[in-house]
């Protein structure tokens, strides 16, 4: 739970990169990993 704000920051940053890179496959994989990490934090 302590890392939840950091996880949100990384999620937002990944979405920013996704927009800039027109959503590359790698970014999609990173978002999946982050989603899993966020669920683990909750």
N, CA, C and O atoms as a Maestro MAE file, in Angstrom:
{
 s_m_m2io_version
 :::
 2.0.0
}

f_m_ct {
 s_m_title
 :::
 protein
 m_atom[168] {
  # First column is atom index #
  i_m_mmod_type
  r_m_x_coord
  r_m_y_coord
  r_m_z_coord
  i_m_residue_number
  s_m_chain_name
  s_m_pdb_residue_name
  s_m_pdb_atom_name
  i_m_atomic_number
  :::
  1 25 0.829 -1.208 0.000 1 A "UNK " " N  " 7
  2 3 0.000 0.000 0.000 1 A "UNK " " CA " 6
  3 2 0.863 1.257 0.000 1 A "UNK " " C  " 6
  4 15 0.451 2.305 -0.498 1 A "UNK " " O  " 8
  5 25 2.057 1.142 0.560 2 A "UNK " " N  " 7
  6 3 2.942 2.295 0.635 2 A "UNK " " CA " 6
  7 2 3.414 2.745 -0.747 2 A "UNK " " C  " 6
  8 15 3.645 3.933 -0.977 2 A "UNK " " O  " 8
  9 25 3.556 1.784 -1.667 3 A "UNK " " N  " 7
  10 3 4.060 2.102 -3.005 3 A "UNK " " CA " 6
  11 2 2.956 2.474 -3.975 3 A "UNK " " C  " 6
  12 15 3.223 2.669 -5.161 3 A "UNK " " O  " 8
  13 25 1.720 2.578 -3.503 4 A "UNK " " N  " 7
  14 3 0.606 2.844 -4.409 4 A "UNK " " CA " 6
  15 2 0.755 4.171 -5.165 4 A "UNK " " C  " 6
  16 15 0.547 4.178 -6.378 4 A "UNK " " O  " 8
  17 25 1.105 5.295 -4.519 5 A "UNK " " N  " 7
  18 3 1.286 6.544 -5.273 5 A "UNK " " CA " 6
  19 2 2.382 6.414 -6.327 5 A "UNK " " C  " 6
  20 15 2.260 6.970 -7.419 5 A "UNK " " O  " 8
  21 25 3.447 5.687 -6.010 6 A "UNK " " N  " 7
  22 3 4.524 5.505 -6.971 6 A "UNK " " CA " 6
  23 2 4.028 4.692 -8.168 6 A "UNK " " C  " 6
  24 15 4.380 4.977 -9.312 6 A "UNK " " O  " 8
  25 25 3.209 3.682 -7.890 7 A "UNK " " N  " 7
  26 3 2.647 2.862 -8.970 7 A "UNK " " CA " 6
  27 2 1.761 3.712 -9.878 7 A "UNK " " C  " 6
  28 15 1.795 3.563 -11.099 7 A "UNK " " O  " 8
  29 25 0.970 4.602 -9.281 8 A "UNK " " N  " 7
  30 3 0.126 5.494 -10.075 8 A "UNK " " CA " 6
  31 2 0.978 6.420 -10.933 8 A "UNK " " C  " 6
  32 15 0.651 6.679 -12.091 8 A "UNK " " O  " 8
  33 25 2.067 6.915 -10.364 9 A "UNK " " N  " 7
  34 3 2.955 7.789 -11.120 9 A "UNK " " CA " 6
  35 2 3.529 7.057 -12.324 9 A "UNK " " C  " 6
  36 15 3.557 7.592 -13.432 9 A "UNK " " O  " 8
  37 25 3.990 5.824 -12.096 10 A "UNK " " N  " 7
  38 3 4.564 5.050 -13.198 10 A "UNK " " CA " 6
  39 2 3.511 4.736 -14.254 10 A "UNK " " C  " 6
  40 15 3.814 4.716 -15.447 10 A "UNK " " O  " 8
  41 25 2.278 4.491 -13.824 11 A "UNK " " N  " 7
  42 3 1.214 4.207 -14.776 11 A "UNK " " CA " 6
  43 2 0.953 5.434 -15.650 11 A "UNK " " C  " 6
  44 15 0.820 5.319 -16.868 11 A "UNK " " O  " 8
  45 25 0.882 6.601 -15.024 12 A "UNK " " N  " 7
  46 3 0.679 7.838 -15.768 12 A "UNK " " CA " 6
  47 2 1.832 8.115 -16.720 12 A "UNK " " C  " 6
  48 15 1.626 8.547 -17.854 12 A "UNK " " O  " 8
  49 25 3.047 7.863 -16.247 13 A "UNK " " N  " 7
  50 3 4.227 8.082 -17.077 13 A "UNK " " CA " 6
  51 2 4.234 7.134 -18.268 13 A "UNK " " C  " 6
  52 15 4.604 7.529 -19.374 13 A "UNK " " O  " 8
  53 25 3.828 5.890 -18.051 14 A "UNK " " N  " 7
  54 3 3.770 4.917 -19.141 14 A "UNK " " CA " 6
  55 2 2.718 5.324 -20.175 14 A "UNK " " C  " 6
  56 15 2.925 5.162 -21.377 14 A "UNK " " O  " 8
  57 25 1.590 5.851 -19.699 15 A "UNK " " N  " 7
  58 3 0.558 6.318 -20.624 15 A "UNK " " CA " 6
  59 2 1.063 7.509 -21.430 15 A "UNK " " C  " 6
  60 15 0.754 7.633 -22.616 15 A "UNK " " O  " 8
  61 25 1.844 8.390 -20.790 16 A "UNK " " N  " 7
  62 3 2.439 9.519 -21.492 16 A "UNK " " CA " 6
  63 2 3.382 9.023 -22.587 16 A "UNK " " C  " 6
  64 15 3.347 9.521 -23.713 16 A "UNK " " O  " 8
  65 25 4.221 8.045 -22.256 17 A "UNK " " N  " 7
  66 3 5.130 7.477 -23.245 17 A "UNK " " CA " 6
  67 2 4.356 6.780 -24.358 17 A "UNK " " C  " 6
  68 15 4.746 6.826 -25.525 17 A "UNK " " O  " 8
  69 25 3.255 6.134 -23.985 18 A "UNK " " N  " 7
  70 3 2.439 5.438 -24.981 18 A "UNK " " CA " 6
  71 2 1.894 6.425 -26.006 18 A "UNK " " C  " 6
  72 15 1.902 6.142 -27.204 18 A "UNK " " O  " 8
  73 25 1.419 7.583 -25.545 19 A "UNK " " N  " 7
  74 3 0.912 8.597 -26.465 19 A "UNK " " CA " 6
  75 2 2.034 9.099 -27.366 19 A "UNK " " C  " 6
  76 15 1.844 9.285 -28.568 19 A "UNK " " O  " 8
  77 25 3.199 9.315 -26.775 20 A "UNK " " N  " 7
  78 3 4.327 9.858 -27.534 20 A "UNK " " CA " 6
  79 2 4.826 8.853 -28.573 20 A "UNK " " C  " 6
  80 15 5.216 9.225 -29.680 20 A "UNK " " O  " 8
  81 25 4.804 7.572 -28.195 21 A "UNK " " N  " 7
  82 3 5.307 6.529 -29.098 21 A "UNK " " CA " 6
  83 2 4.194 5.882 -29.907 21 A "UNK " " C  " 6
  84 15 4.403 4.851 -30.546 21 A "UNK " " O  " 8
  85 25 2.996 6.492 -29.879 22 A "UNK " " N  " 7
  86 3 1.824 5.940 -30.559 22 A "UNK " " CA " 6
  87 2 1.573 4.502 -30.121 22 A "UNK " " C  " 6
  88 15 1.257 3.634 -30.934 22 A "UNK " " O  " 8
  89 25 1.715 4.278 -28.858 23 A "UNK " " N  " 7
  90 3 1.422 3.017 -28.189 23 A "UNK " " CA " 6
  91 2 2.131 1.835 -28.822 23 A "UNK " " C  " 6
  92 15 1.546 1.058 -29.577 23 A "UNK " " O  " 8
  93 25 3.388 1.727 -28.497 24 A "UNK " " N  " 7
  94 3 4.172 0.594 -28.969 24 A "UNK " " CA " 6
  95 2 3.807 -0.670 -28.210 24 A "UNK " " C  " 6
  96 15 3.195 -0.611 -27.143 24 A "UNK " " O  " 8
  97 25 4.185 -1.808 -28.764 25 A "UNK " " N  " 7
  98 3 3.897 -3.095 -28.126 25 A "UNK " " CA " 6
  99 2 4.583 -3.180 -26.768 25 A "UNK " " C  " 6
  100 15 4.014 -3.705 -25.810 25 A "UNK " " O  " 8
  101 25 5.801 -2.664 -26.688 26 A "UNK " " N  " 7
  102 3 6.558 -2.724 -25.434 26 A "UNK " " CA " 6
  103 2 5.824 -1.971 -24.332 26 A "UNK " " C  " 6
  104 15 5.779 -2.425 -23.189 26 A "UNK " " O  " 8
  105 25 5.257 -0.836 -24.670 27 A "UNK " " N  " 7
  106 3 4.531 -0.048 -23.678 27 A "UNK " " CA " 6
  107 2 3.309 -0.810 -23.176 27 A "UNK " " C  " 6
  108 15 2.982 -0.764 -21.990 27 A "UNK " " O  " 8
  109 25 2.645 -1.501 -24.077 28 A "UNK " " N  " 7
  110 3 1.484 -2.299 -23.679 28 A "UNK " " CA " 6
  111 2 1.909 -3.377 -22.689 28 A "UNK " " C  " 6
  112 15 1.207 -3.632 -21.710 28 A "UNK " " O  " 8
  113 25 3.039 -4.004 -22.932 29 A "UNK " " N  " 7
  114 3 3.545 -5.021 -22.019 29 A "UNK " " CA " 6
  115 2 3.888 -4.398 -20.667 29 A "UNK " " C  " 6
  116 15 3.624 -4.995 -19.623 29 A "UNK " " O  " 8
  117 25 4.474 -3.202 -20.683 30 A "UNK " " N  " 7
  118 3 4.824 -2.516 -19.438 30 A "UNK " " CA " 6
  119 2 3.563 -2.181 -18.645 30 A "UNK " " C  " 6
  120 15 3.553 -2.292 -17.419 30 A "UNK " " O  " 8
  121 25 2.503 -1.772 -19.338 31 A "UNK " " N  " 7
  122 3 1.253 -1.447 -18.650 31 A "UNK " " CA " 6
  123 2 0.653 -2.685 -18.009 31 A "UNK " " C  " 6
  124 15 0.100 -2.609 -16.912 31 A "UNK " " O  " 8
  125 25 0.757 -3.832 -18.685 32 A "UNK " " N  " 7
  126 3 0.264 -5.083 -18.089 32 A "UNK " " CA " 6
  127 2 1.023 -5.381 -16.804 32 A "UNK " " C  " 6
  128 15 0.429 -5.748 -15.790 32 A "UNK " " O  " 8
  129 25 2.347 -5.220 -16.857 33 A "UNK " " N  " 7
  130 3 3.183 -5.477 -15.681 33 A "UNK " " CA " 6
  131 2 2.820 -4.518 -14.551 33 A "UNK " " C  " 6
  132 15 2.722 -4.923 -13.393 33 A "UNK " " O  " 8
  133 25 2.621 -3.249 -14.893 34 A "UNK " " N  " 7
  134 3 2.263 -2.256 -13.880 34 A "UNK " " CA " 6
  135 2 0.899 -2.553 -13.277 34 A "UNK " " C  " 6
  136 15 0.697 -2.396 -12.073 34 A "UNK " " O  " 8
  137 25 -0.034 -2.980 -14.114 35 A "UNK " " N  " 7
  138 3 -1.365 -3.312 -13.628 35 A "UNK " " CA " 6
  139 2 -1.282 -4.431 -12.594 35 A "UNK " " C  " 6
  140 15 -1.947 -4.387 -11.559 35 A "UNK " " O  " 8
  141 25 -0.461 -5.426 -12.889 36 A "UNK " " N  " 7
  142 3 -0.264 -6.537 -11.954 36 A "UNK " " CA " 6
  143 2 0.366 -6.032 -10.655 36 A "UNK " " C  " 6
  144 15 -0.032 -6.440 -9.565 36 A "UNK " " O  " 8
  145 25 1.348 -5.143 -10.781 37 A "UNK " " N  " 7
  146 3 2.032 -4.610 -9.606 37 A "UNK " " CA " 6
  147 2 1.074 -3.793 -8.746 37 A "UNK " " C  " 6
  148 15 1.117 -3.865 -7.517 37 A "UNK " " O  " 8
  149 25 0.209 -3.015 -9.398 38 A "UNK " " N  " 7
  150 3 -0.754 -2.193 -8.651 38 A "UNK " " CA " 6
  151 2 -1.735 -3.081 -7.896 38 A "UNK " " C  " 6
  152 15 -2.070 -2.810 -6.743 38 A "UNK " " O  " 8
  153 25 -2.195 -4.148 -8.557 39 A "UNK " " N  " 7
  154 3 -3.125 -5.065 -7.883 39 A "UNK " " CA " 6
  155 2 -2.447 -5.707 -6.679 39 A "UNK " " C  " 6
  156 15 -3.090 -5.955 -5.659 39 A "UNK " " O  " 8
  157 25 -1.147 -5.978 -6.799 40 A "UNK " " N  " 7
  158 3 -0.410 -6.567 -5.681 40 A "UNK " " CA " 6
  159 2 -0.307 -5.572 -4.517 40 A "UNK " " C  " 6
  160 15 -0.290 -5.969 -3.352 40 A "UNK " " O  " 8
  161 25 -0.241 -4.285 -4.845 41 A "UNK " " N  " 7
  162 3 -0.130 -3.253 -3.805 41 A "UNK " " CA " 6
  163 2 -1.448 -3.066 -3.054 41 A "UNK " " C  " 6
  164 15 -1.443 -2.674 -1.887 41 A "UNK " " O  " 8
  165 25 -2.564 -3.340 -3.704 42 A "UNK " " N  " 7
  166 3 -3.864 -3.051 -3.089 42 A "UNK " " CA " 6
  167 2 -4.301 -4.085 -2.074 42 A "UNK " " C  " 6
  168 15 -5.375 -3.958 -1.487 42 A "UNK " " O  " 8
  :::
 }
 m_bond[167] {
  # First column is bond index #
  i_m_from
  i_m_to
  i_m_order
  :::
  1 1 2 1
  2 2 3 1
  3 3 4 2
  4 3 5 1
  5 5 6 1
  6 6 7 1
  7 7 8 2
  8 7 9 1
  9 9 10 1
  10 10 11 1
  11 11 12 2
  12 11 13 1
  13 13 14 1
  14 14 15 1
  15 15 16 2
  16 15 17 1
  17 17 18 1
  18 18 19 1
  19 19 20 2
  20 19 21 1
  21 21 22 1
  22 22 23 1
  23 23 24 2
  24 23 25 1
  25 25 26 1
  26 26 27 1
  27 27 28 2
  28 27 29 1
  29 29 30 1
  30 30 31 1
  31 31 32 2
  32 31 33 1
  33 33 34 1
  34 34 35 1
  35 35 36 2
  36 35 37 1
  37 37 38 1
  38 38 39 1
  39 39 40 2
  40 39 41 1
  41 41 42 1
  42 42 43 1
  43 43 44 2
  44 43 45 1
  45 45 46 1
  46 46 47 1
  47 47 48 2
  48 47 49 1
  49 49 50 1
  50 50 51 1
  51 51 52 2
  52 51 53 1
  53 53 54 1
  54 54 55 1
  55 55 56 2
  56 55 57 1
  57 57 58 1
  58 58 59 1
  59 59 60 2
  60 59 61 1
  61 61 62 1
  62 62 63 1
  63 63 64 2
  64 63 65 1
  65 65 66 1
  66 66 67 1
  67 67 68 2
  68 67 69 1
  69 69 70 1
  70 70 71 1
  71 71 72 2
  72 71 73 1
  73 73 74 1
  74 74 75 1
  75 75 76 2
  76 75 77 1
  77 77 78 1
  78 78 79 1
  79 79 80 2
  80 79 81 1
  81 81 82 1
  82 82 83 1
  83 83 84 2
  84 83 85 1
  85 85 86 1
  86 86 87 1
  87 87 88 2
  88 87 89 1
  89 89 90 1
  90 90 91 1
  91 91 92 2
  92 91 93 1
  93 93 94 1
  94 94 95 1
  95 95 96 2
  96 95 97 1
  97 97 98 1
  98 98 99 1
  99 99 100 2
  100 99 101 1
  101 101 102 1
  102 102 103 1
  103 103 104 2
  104 103 105 1
  105 105 106 1
  106 106 107 1
  107 107 108 2
  108 107 109 1
  109 109 110 1
  110 110 111 1
  111 111 112 2
  112 111 113 1
  113 113 114 1
  114 114 115 1
  115 115 116 2
  116 115 117 1
  117 117 118 1
  118 118 119 1
  119 119 120 2
  120 119 121 1
  121 121 122 1
  122 122 123 1
  123 123 124 2
  124 123 125 1
  125 125 126 1
  126 126 127 1
  127 127 128 2
  128 127 129 1
  129 129 130 1
  130 130 131 1
  131 131 132 2
  132 131 133 1
  133 133 134 1
  134 134 135 1
  135 135 136 2
  136 135 137 1
  137 137 138 1
  138 138 139 1
  139 139 140 2
  140 139 141 1
  141 141 142 1
  142 142 143 1
  143 143 144 2
  144 143 145 1
  145 145 146 1
  146 146 147 1
  147 147 148 2
  148 147 149 1
  149 149 150 1
  150 150 151 1
  151 151 152 2
  152 151 153 1
  153 153 154 1
  154 154 155 1
  155 155 156 2
  156 155 157 1
  157 157 158 1
  158 158 159 1
  159 159 160 2
  160 159 161 1
  161 161 162 1
  162 162 163 1
  163 163 164 2
  164 163 165 1
  165 165 166 1
  166 166 167 1
  167 167 168 2
  :::
 }
}
